[in-house]
Amino acid sequence: MVYNHHTVKHFIHGAGSIKQAADVVKNLGGKKAFIVTDPGLAKVGVQKPLEDALTAGGVEWELFAKAELEPSMDSIQACADAAKAFGADVIIGIGGGSPLDTTKAAAVLMTNEGPIEKYFGMNLVPNACMPIMLIPTTAGTGSEFTNISVLADTKNGGKKGVVSDFMYADVVLLDAELTIGLPPRVTAMTGVDAFVHAMESFCGIAATPFTDALDLAAMKLVAGNIRQAYANGKNLKAREGMLYGSALAGMGFGQTQNGIIHAIGTTLPVECHIPHGLAMSFVGAFCVGFNYIANPEKYAIVADILRGCDRSATMSVLERAADVEAAFRALLADLDIKTGLANYGVKREDLPACADRAFAAKRLLNNNPRAASRDQILALLEANFEK
């Protein structure tokens, strides 16, 4: 089998690296930068260091602080329209996965005719995007290193992705100082999401030695730092470990796709307004228990990483792999994340439709190590409705 690996063109990392933002824009040939973030982040001024850096460097900018936490098709069009009206020549996303996904999707509409739903699926975008710069302020989605934008499908329910190599960022800037103010709850949710990205990529069918190296490093960084970052958000070393772990996971799963955790987690009812990272957390708890028998060698490694020790000398591969669900749930308990769909507004009558949508997510299920029927997915949902 032949594999093709693609990633972002350039990335910069290190505390204080945000000060290079103006030079980055100029190197991209830009003079007018359009900044995309969400209202909550704008309210606390997360983007202020970026604005200051651009102003100091003589780059004109405009702020679009209307990215939705669950980006809708209409919100993407509104962002692209505002960027066009400003005359932007570089688009910058700063924040969590939602602003970054909004940025990538809006960049598509800057050079391609809308609406954005025309491009739901794989490699349907015909023209290259305008220059994209992405600056994560959470450590979770890894969106800065992927070629996908996940949007709420307000017409059919659930979420769908636009996937195109044109959506890889031209530049990613990783500055852990920007993540210091992240609340503990968000730190937990986004951090588990990062772990899930790496784990699904590592254990998935499309894994390669190259993605394994990225995903192993990502899982170790996240598992080794998430509790400290959750307990003390000012711990810069832990914050940096989380940010780099999330980025490495994005580099890994961007080549392989995710699996059943994302297939189920992204098809929960939109009206429940469950943050993406939170959905990945509680869905992940029962999906690893379903998956481990299909790839025990790798799930044994995952379980050891979660437990913080190599148990290969005292336990068999299957024993270690069978512990992965309990180890995953122990992490969630330390982060005060509840399991059970009922805790998050999902109703029992919603489950059949969720199973239908998840089973239809072939892009994700085709990478899952264990084949899953629609009835198996429904049984998982029912068994973990209140668990």
C-alpha positions as CSV (number, residue, x, y, z in Angstrom):
1,M,0.0,0.0,0.0
2,V,1.2,3.5,-0.9
3,Y,0.8,6.3,1.6
4,N,0.9,10.1,1.1
5,H,1.8,12.4,4.0
6,H,1.0,16.1,3.9
7,T,1.2,18.7,6.6
8,V,1.5,22.4,7.2
9,K,4.2,24.3,5.4
10,H,5.8,26.0,8.3
11,F,5.4,26.2,12.1
12,I,6.9,28.3,14.8
13,H,7.0,27.4,18.5
14,G,8.1,28.8,21.8
15,A,6.9,31.1,24.6
16,G,6.6,34.6,23.3
17,S,6.6,33.6,19.6
18,I,3.4,35.5,19.0
19,K,5.6,38.6,18.6
20,Q,6.7,37.3,15.2
21,A,3.1,37.4,13.8
22,A,3.6,40.6,11.7
23,D,6.7,39.2,10.1
24,V,4.8,36.0,9.3
25,V,2.0,37.9,7.6
26,K,4.6,39.9,5.6
27,N,6.4,36.8,4.6
28,L,3.1,35.4,3.2
29,G,2.8,38.5,1.1
30,G,0.1,40.0,3.2
31,K,-0.7,43.6,4.2
32,K,-4.2,43.2,5.6
33,A,-4.8,40.4,8.1
34,F,-8.3,39.2,9.0
35,I,-8.4,37.8,12.6
36,V,-11.0,35.2,13.4
37,T,-12.0,34.2,17.0
38,D,-15.1,33.6,19.0
39,P,-17.0,36.1,21.2
40,G,-16.0,34.5,24.5
41,L,-12.3,34.7,23.8
42,A,-12.5,38.2,22.4
43,K,-14.3,39.3,25.6
44,V,-11.3,38.3,27.7
45,G,-8.8,39.6,25.1
46,V,-7.1,36.3,24.1
47,Q,-6.4,37.8,20.6
48,K,-4.9,41.1,22.1
49,P,-1.2,39.9,21.9
50,L,-1.8,39.1,18.2
51,E,-3.4,42.5,17.6
52,D,-0.5,44.3,19.4
53,A,2.1,42.3,17.4
54,L,0.4,43.1,14.1
55,T,0.1,46.8,15.0
56,A,3.7,47.1,16.1
57,G,4.8,45.5,12.8
58,G,2.7,47.8,10.6
59,V,0.2,45.2,9.5
60,E,-3.4,46.4,9.1
61,W,-6.0,44.1,10.7
62,E,-9.6,43.6,11.4
63,L,-11.2,41.4,14.0
64,F,-14.1,39.0,13.4
65,A,-15.2,37.8,16.8
66,K,-18.3,35.9,15.7
67,A,-17.0,32.3,15.2
68,E,-19.6,30.0,16.6
69,L,-18.6,27.2,19.1
70,E,-20.4,24.8,16.8
71,P,-19.7,26.5,13.4
72,S,-22.7,26.5,11.2
73,M,-22.8,26.9,7.4
74,D,-24.2,30.4,7.7
75,S,-21.5,31.5,10.1
76,I,-18.8,30.4,7.7
77,Q,-20.4,32.5,4.9
78,A,-20.7,35.5,7.2
79,C,-17.0,35.2,8.1
80,A,-15.9,34.9,4.4
81,D,-18.2,37.9,3.4
82,A,-16.6,40.1,6.2
83,A,-13.1,39.1,5.1
84,K,-13.9,40.0,1.5
85,A,-15.4,43.3,2.5
86,F,-12.2,44.1,4.4
87,G,-10.0,43.2,1.5
88,A,-8.1,40.6,3.5
89,D,-5.0,39.0,1.9
90,V,-4.2,36.8,4.9
91,I,-6.7,35.1,7.3
92,I,-5.6,34.3,10.9
93,G,-7.5,32.0,13.2
94,I,-6.8,32.3,16.9
95,G,-8.5,30.3,19.7
96,G,-9.8,26.7,20.0
97,G,-11.0,24.3,17.4
98,S,-14.1,26.3,16.5
99,P,-12.3,29.5,15.4
100,L,-9.6,27.5,13.6
101,D,-12.2,25.4,11.8
102,T,-14.1,28.6,10.9
103,T,-11.0,30.2,9.6
104,K,-10.1,27.2,7.3
105,A,-13.7,26.9,6.0
106,A,-13.9,30.7,5.4
107,A,-10.6,30.6,3.5
108,V,-12.2,28.0,1.2
109,L,-15.0,30.5,0.3
110,M,-12.5,33.3,-0.3
111,T,-11.4,31.5,-3.5
112,N,-14.2,29.1,-4.2
113,E,-17.9,29.6,-4.9
114,G,-20.2,28.8,-1.9
115,P,-22.1,27.5,-0.1
116,I,-19.6,25.6,2.0
117,E,-21.8,22.5,2.1
118,K,-20.9,21.9,-1.5
119,Y,-17.5,20.7,-0.1
120,F,-18.7,18.3,2.6
121,G,-16.5,15.3,2.0
122,M,-13.0,14.5,0.8
123,N,-11.0,16.7,-1.6
124,L,-13.9,18.4,-3.3
125,V,-12.4,21.9,-3.0
126,P,-11.3,22.9,-6.5
127,N,-9.1,26.0,-5.9
128,A,-6.3,26.8,-3.4
129,C,-7.2,28.9,-0.4
130,M,-5.9,32.3,0.5
131,P,-2.9,32.2,2.9
132,I,-3.9,30.8,6.3
133,M,-2.2,31.3,9.7
134,L,-3.4,29.4,12.7
135,I,-2.7,30.1,16.4
136,P,-4.2,27.7,18.9
137,T,-5.0,28.9,22.4
138,T,-6.3,25.6,23.6
139,A,-4.5,22.3,23.6
140,G,-6.9,19.8,22.2
141,T,-8.3,19.8,18.7
142,G,-5.0,19.9,16.8
143,S,-7.0,21.7,14.1
144,E,-4.0,23.9,13.4
145,F,-2.3,20.9,11.8
146,T,-5.2,19.3,10.0
147,N,-6.8,19.7,6.6
148,I,-10.4,19.4,7.9
149,S,-13.0,21.8,9.1
150,V,-15.8,20.2,11.2
151,L,-19.1,22.1,10.9
152,A,-22.6,21.6,12.3
153,D,-25.0,20.3,9.6
154,T,-28.0,22.4,10.5
155,K,-30.1,20.8,7.7
156,N,-29.5,17.1,8.4
157,G,-28.3,17.1,12.0
158,G,-24.9,16.1,13.5
159,K,-21.6,17.4,12.2
160,K,-19.8,17.0,8.8
161,G,-16.3,17.7,7.6
162,V,-14.8,19.6,4.7
163,V,-11.5,17.8,4.0
164,S,-9.0,19.2,1.5
165,D,-5.2,19.5,1.3
166,F,-5.8,23.2,0.3
167,M,-6.9,23.8,3.9
168,Y,-3.5,23.1,5.5
169,A,-2.2,26.2,7.2
170,D,0.6,28.1,5.6
171,V,2.0,28.9,9.1
172,V,1.1,27.6,12.5
173,L,2.3,29.5,15.6
174,L,2.5,27.7,18.9
175,D,2.9,29.9,22.0
176,A,2.1,28.2,25.3
177,E,1.8,31.6,27.0
178,L,-1.5,32.1,25.1
179,T,-3.0,29.1,26.9
180,I,-2.3,30.2,30.5
181,G,-5.7,31.6,31.0
182,L,-7.6,28.5,29.8
183,P,-10.2,27.5,32.5
184,P,-9.7,24.1,34.2
185,R,-12.9,22.6,32.6
186,V,-11.8,23.6,29.1
187,T,-8.3,22.4,29.8
188,A,-9.7,19.0,30.7
189,M,-12.1,18.6,27.8
190,T,-9.7,19.8,25.1
191,G,-6.8,17.8,26.6
192,V,-8.7,14.5,26.5
193,D,-9.7,15.4,22.9
194,A,-6.0,15.6,22.0
195,F,-5.3,12.3,23.6
196,V,-8.3,10.7,21.7
197,H,-6.9,12.1,18.4
198,A,-3.5,10.5,18.9
199,M,-5.0,7.2,20.3
200,E,-7.5,6.7,17.4
201,S,-4.7,7.5,14.9
202,F,-2.3,5.1,16.6
203,C,-4.7,2.2,16.9
204,G,-6.4,2.8,13.5
205,I,-6.1,0.8,10.3
206,A,-4.3,3.6,8.4
207,A,-1.5,4.0,11.0
208,T,2.1,4.0,9.7
209,P,5.5,4.0,11.4
210,F,5.6,7.8,10.8
211,T,2.2,8.5,12.4
212,D,2.9,6.0,15.2
213,A,6.0,8.1,16.2
214,L,3.9,11.3,16.3
215,D,1.0,9.7,18.1
216,L,3.1,8.0,20.7
217,A,4.9,11.2,21.5
218,A,1.5,13.0,21.6
219,M,-0.1,10.5,24.0
220,K,2.9,10.6,26.4
221,L,2.9,14.4,26.4
222,V,-0.8,14.7,27.1
223,A,-1.1,11.9,29.6
224,G,2.0,13.2,31.4
225,N,0.8,16.8,31.6
226,I,-3.0,17.0,31.6
227,R,-3.5,16.5,35.3
228,Q,-0.9,19.2,36.2
229,A,-2.3,21.7,33.7
230,Y,-5.9,21.0,35.0
231,A,-4.8,21.5,38.6
232,N,-2.7,24.6,38.0
233,G,-3.3,26.5,34.8
234,K,-0.2,28.7,35.4
235,N,2.2,25.7,35.1
236,L,3.9,26.8,31.9
237,K,5.8,23.6,31.5
238,A,2.6,21.5,31.6
239,R,0.9,24.0,29.3
240,E,3.7,23.7,26.8
241,G,3.6,19.9,27.0
242,M,-0.2,20.0,26.3
243,L,0.2,22.4,23.4
244,Y,2.9,20.4,21.7
245,G,1.1,17.1,22.4
246,S,-2.0,18.4,20.8
247,A,0.0,19.6,17.8
248,L,1.7,16.3,17.3
249,A,-1.7,14.5,17.6
250,G,-3.0,16.8,14.8
251,M,0.0,16.0,12.7
252,G,-0.7,12.3,13.3
253,F,-4.4,11.9,12.8
254,G,-4.3,14.4,10.0
255,Q,-2.7,11.6,8.0
256,T,-4.9,8.7,9.2
257,Q,-8.4,9.9,10.2
258,N,-10.0,9.1,13.5
259,G,-12.4,6.2,14.4
260,I,-15.5,5.2,16.2
261,I,-15.1,7.7,19.0
262,H,-15.4,10.6,16.5
263,A,-18.0,8.8,14.5
264,I,-20.3,8.7,17.5
265,G,-19.2,11.8,19.3
266,T,-19.8,14.1,16.3
267,T,-23.3,12.7,15.6
268,L,-24.9,13.4,19.0
269,P,-27.9,15.8,18.8
270,V,-26.8,19.3,17.8
271,E,-29.5,20.8,20.1
272,C,-27.6,19.4,23.1
273,H,-24.8,21.8,22.5
274,I,-22.1,19.4,23.8
275,P,-18.6,20.8,23.3
276,H,-16.6,18.6,21.0
277,G,-13.9,17.7,23.5
278,L,-16.4,16.8,26.1
279,A,-18.2,14.5,23.7
280,M,-14.9,12.8,22.8
281,S,-14.2,12.3,26.4
282,F,-17.3,10.4,27.6
283,V,-17.8,8.6,24.3
284,G,-14.1,7.6,24.3
285,A,-14.6,5.8,27.7
286,F,-16.9,3.1,26.2
287,C,-15.5,3.0,22.7
288,V,-12.0,1.9,23.8
289,G,-13.7,-1.0,25.7
290,F,-15.3,-2.0,22.4
291,N,-12.2,-1.6,20.3
292,Y,-9.3,-3.2,22.3
293,I,-9.8,-6.8,21.2
294,A,-9.2,-5.8,17.6
295,N,-5.7,-4.4,18.3
296,P,-4.6,-5.5,21.7
297,E,-0.9,-4.9,21.1
298,K,-1.5,-1.2,20.6
299,Y,-4.3,-0.8,23.2
300,A,-1.9,-2.4,25.8
301,I,0.5,0.5,25.0
302,V,-2.3,3.0,25.4
303,A,-3.3,1.6,28.7
304,D,0.3,1.7,30.0
305,I,0.6,5.4,28.9
306,L,-2.6,6.2,30.8
307,R,-1.4,4.4,33.9
308,G,2.0,6.0,33.7
309,C,4.1,2.8,33.7
310,D,5.2,0.0,31.5
311,R,3.6,-3.2,32.8
312,S,4.8,-5.6,30.0
313,A,7.0,-7.4,32.5
314,T,4.2,-8.4,34.8
315,M,1.0,-8.5,32.7
316,S,0.2,-10.1,29.3
317,V,-0.7,-8.0,26.3
318,L,-4.3,-8.9,26.5
319,E,-4.5,-8.1,30.3
320,R,-3.0,-4.7,29.7
321,A,-5.3,-4.0,26.7
322,A,-8.4,-5.1,28.7
323,D,-7.5,-2.4,31.3
324,V,-7.7,0.5,28.8
325,E,-11.3,1.4,29.5
326,A,-10.7,1.5,33.3
327,A,-7.5,3.5,32.8
328,F,-9.4,5.9,30.5
329,R,-12.2,6.3,33.0
330,A,-9.7,6.9,35.8
331,L,-8.3,9.9,33.8
332,L,-11.8,11.3,33.4
333,A,-12.5,10.9,37.1
334,D,-9.3,12.9,37.9
335,L,-10.5,15.6,35.5
336,D,-14.1,15.6,37.0
337,I,-15.6,14.6,33.7
338,K,-18.8,12.5,34.0
339,T,-19.6,9.6,31.8
340,G,-23.1,8.6,30.6
341,L,-25.0,10.3,27.7
342,A,-27.9,11.2,29.9
343,N,-25.7,13.7,31.9
344,Y,-25.4,15.8,28.8
345,G,-29.0,16.2,27.6
346,V,-29.1,13.3,25.3
347,K,-32.5,11.5,25.4
348,R,-33.0,7.8,25.1
349,E,-35.2,8.3,22.1
350,D,-32.3,10.1,20.3
351,L,-30.2,7.0,20.3
352,P,-31.4,5.3,17.1
353,A,-30.9,8.4,15.0
354,C,-27.4,8.9,16.6
355,A,-26.6,5.3,15.7
356,D,-27.8,5.8,12.1
357,R,-25.6,8.9,11.7
358,A,-22.6,7.3,13.3
359,F,-22.9,4.2,11.1
360,A,-23.0,6.5,8.0
361,A,-19.7,8.1,9.0
362,K,-17.7,5.8,6.8
363,R,-14.7,8.1,6.6
364,L,-14.2,7.5,10.3
365,L,-15.4,3.9,10.7
366,N,-13.2,2.7,7.9
367,N,-10.2,3.6,10.0
368,N,-11.5,2.0,13.2
369,P,-9.7,-1.2,14.2
370,R,-12.9,-3.0,14.9
371,A,-15.8,-3.2,12.4
372,A,-19.0,-1.8,13.9
373,S,-22.5,-2.5,12.7
374,R,-25.3,0.0,13.2
375,D,-26.8,-2.4,15.9
376,Q,-23.5,-2.6,17.7
377,I,-23.3,1.2,17.8
378,L,-26.8,1.4,19.1
379,A,-26.1,-1.2,21.8
380,L,-23.0,0.8,22.9
381,L,-25.1,3.9,23.2
382,E,-27.9,2.2,25.2
383,A,-25.4,0.4,27.5
384,N,-23.7,3.8,28.3
385,F,-26.8,6.0,28.4
386,E,-26.6,6.3,32.2
387,K,-23.2,4.6,33.0
